[in-house]
């Protein structure tokens, strides 16, 4: 699957920012692949499980400021088999699915208890870095660019199809779903290969969830320079360092480890593990907010997903201890 890299690069080398951020406003069906639920019916999965309810609101109603990242509403440690958790996705109002980057298994976790309620193998050992639910399918991403669509057949995960991404990147980690475009979002961790002039550019690509083909329009295009300019306008504090010459400069690498779409605001949230950061962008690529975690509590944030009510679930890989999942409540709820 080749993206039209040259055309996209020539059209999307913009670095200007815009305005600042303002305040925005039973387990049985679970076990049957925890439902592999979705909003639209699909013949691969038996019906009978209702999808999580959503009430989308116009972009701008909600923002990163709706979350108190210093005080999760709940958190728990994961078992040793998930010490290298790499990605997660919502399944229903209380369940998430996740992968770790060494085994071809999907793990299903009950958020209220923190327990792994099911394990479903789907393939051999590999470097699995992304997972996202698209209707009744699960898409898993291997860091080299292999996307695998999984469906539930007779309570077993089966490979429906595979797609190989052809990007100017060697390490691809983030996978998310954009329901407004029915697109799978693909976020490379590394810098673009080739042109050194683009080393500061950061892009998130889009794949048509139905056809599996690349979409020409990017989900996000920004740059380190633009983020710095946006942050200044919005009053968002970025980490800094002092150079050998004594000059203070922004210290942000922005290597994507996860991407997710806010269910109400339609903003793109991204994680950068190397920066211990979660950042929010609008659809024009403008930075809308950022938070930098204490590495002691969240040492390596690798995956995130939104629940239907707007709560944000973030997973941190275990470093000197077990992996951890933290749930951050969305303080502003969408009107029903």
Secondary structure, DSSP 8 states (H G I E B T S, - for coil): -B--HHHHHHH---------------HHHHHTGGGG--SS--TTS-S-----------TTSS-GGG--TTS-SEEEE--GGGTTEEEEEE-SSSEEEEEETTSSEEEEEETTTTEEEEEEE-SSS--EEEEEEETTEEEEEETTSEEEEEEEETTEEEEEEEEE-B-S-S-EEEEEEETTTTEEEEEESS--SS-GGGTTEEEEEEEETTT--B-SS-SEEEEHHHHHHHHHHHT----EEE-TTS-EEE-----EEEEEE-TTT--EEEEEGGGTEEEEE-TTS-EEEEEE--TTTSS-EEEEEE-TTS-EEEEE--SSS--EEEEE--SS----
